[in-house]
Amino acid sequence: MRTGALFAILVACAALAQDVPAQPAWDSLKIGQTSAERAVYLFGVPDYVRIDLDWRQFTARQQKPRRYEQYSFMYFPIRGELAIFRGPLGYASSAELGFENDKLFSSQWTYRGPRLQSAYNAWIADKSQELGVAGKLLISSKRVLGSLMFVSCPLGDKPLQCLDEITVMISQEPPSK
């Protein structure tokens, strides 16, 4: 009996370990494909789960017949530099992974404080996207990894100046009409 259980655990671990990059980063995530379980395997247990439950309450609830359909994993640098913070514009201040039916539907990185300027420089240097202004926001979008990446920041007083933070969101591309 114990040998069978050990074998089952090894098979499960081997399945999770498929295609694990040496240093996982944002591009390890695939919208519509990455499971919540795989995200935890790649990036560790989140600091918070956005449904107003702590991690233990969430996992206990997930074991019951009624599961949450939508939730987000939130990561903050309170435990140091996790791989999840390696976002599209460099090291982020926070990260959030949104799940629906246990599959990733969006990922978001926020850059603020000492990480704002380097993220801004990386964003402006990326010539594969066109910057635009929408109201009081500086915005851009482009296709990445079969999904859409949106970048935005509140505008300052000077042209192309970002205030406070830059947000990068990757989500599924809407169906074509």
Buried (B, 14 or more C-beta within 10 A) or exposed (E): EEEEEEEEEEEEEEEBEEEEEEEBBBEBBBBEEBBBEBBBBBBBBBBBBBEEBEBEEBEEBBEEEEEBEEBBBBBBBEEEEBBBBBBBBBBBBBBBBBBBEBBBBBBBBBBBEEBBEEBBEBBEEBEEBEEEEEEEEBBBBEEBBEBBBBBBBBBEEEEEEBEEBBBBBBBEEEEEE
